[in-house]
């Protein structure tokens, strides 16, 4: 389906979504799927607020944003967001985490994605 998967939700997520919507503009829009441990409703509310703000509102330019709540390291959660058919994966480090812990988490994230790719190859 050639969607973009955004793993994690931080204070940078709205800015990243804005950049992805601009990149999708030439194709008439696209799909961004967000998987995060954050509550689905709170992520949707943050997006809605960014769309409604009077100063520099977020514009989706025909791109659809889908939210899923779950652990980004769990294989079945990654399958739920169709990681295998995505055209890009963006993994974000959680806000306020020690740099060593953030690095460790990112290594685990990459390894979990690699494992899915390895076992799904023909």
C-alpha positions in Angstrom: 0.0 0.0 0.0 3.1 2.2 0.0 2.3 4.1 3.2 4.7 5.7 5.7 4.9 4.2 9.2 5.8 6.5 12.1 6.9 4.5 15.1 6.6 6.6 18.3 4.9 9.9 19.2 6.9 12.9 20.4 6.7 16.6 20.3 8.3 16.4 16.8 5.5 14.2 15.4 3.3 17.0 14.1 6.2 18.6 12.3 7.2 15.3 10.7 3.6 14.7 9.6 3.6 18.1 8.0 6.8 17.3 6.1 5.4 14.0 4.9 2.2 15.5 3.7 4.2 18.0 1.6 6.2 15.1 0.2 3.0 13.3 -0.6 1.4 16.4 -2.3 2.7 15.5 -5.8 1.0 12.1 -5.5 -2.3 13.7 -4.4 -1.8 12.6 -0.8 -0.8 9.4 0.9 -1.2 7.5 4.1 0.8 7.9 7.3 0.3 5.2 10.0 1.4 6.1 13.5 2.1 3.3 16.0 2.9 4.4 19.5 2.4 3.4 23.2 0.5 6.7 23.6 -3.3 6.6 23.8 -4.9 6.6 20.3 -7.4 9.3 21.3 -4.8 11.7 22.7 -2.7 11.4 19.5 -5.9 12.1 17.4 -6.7 15.1 19.6 -3.2 16.5 19.2 -3.5 16.2 15.4 -7.0 17.8 15.5 -5.6 20.7 17.5 -2.8 21.2 15.1 -5.3 21.3 12.2 -7.5 23.8 14.0 -4.9 26.2 15.3 -5.1 29.7 13.8 -1.4 30.3 13.6 0.3 28.0 11.0 -2.3 25.2 11.0 -1.3 21.8 9.9 -2.4 21.0 6.4 -2.8 17.4 5.4 -2.9 18.0 1.6 -5.0 14.9 1.0 -2.9 12.6 3.2 -4.7 10.4 5.7 -3.2 9.9 9.1 -4.1 6.6 10.9 -3.3 6.0 14.6 -2.7 2.7 16.3 -1.8 2.3 20.0 0.7 -0.5 20.8 4.2 -1.5 21.5 6.5 -0.6 18.6 8.8 -3.5 19.5 6.2 -6.2 19.3 6.1 -8.2 16.0 2.3 -8.5 15.9 1.9 -4.7 16.4 4.3 -4.0 13.6 2.3 -6.4 11.3 -0.9 -4.5 12.3 0.5 -1.3 10.7 1.6 -3.4 7.6 5.3 -2.7 8.1 6.1 -5.1 5.2 4.3 -3.0 2.6 5.3 0.4 3.9 7.5 2.6 1.7 9.3 4.2 4.6 9.6 3.7 8.4 10.4 6.5 10.7 11.3 5.6 14.3 11.3 8.3 16.9 13.0 8.1 20.3 10.6 8.9 23.2 10.8 12.4 24.8 12.8 12.8 28.0 14.7 9.5 27.7 18.4 9.2 28.7 20.5 9.2 25.4 22.0 5.7 26.2 18.5 4.3 26.7 17.3 6.0 23.5 20.1 4.4 21.6 19.4 1.0 23.1 15.7 1.3 22.3 16.5 2.3 18.7 18.8 -0.7 18.3 16.0 -3.0 19.6 13.6 -1.3 17.2 15.8 -1.9 14.2 16.4 -5.5 15.2 12.7 -6.2 15.6 12.0 -4.8 12.1 14.9 -6.7 10.6 13.6 -9.9 12.1 10.2 -9.4 10.5 11.8 -8.6 7.1 14.2 -11.6 7.3 11.4 -14.1 8.0 9.0 -12.7 5.4 11.5 -12.9 2.5 10.9 -15.6 0.0 
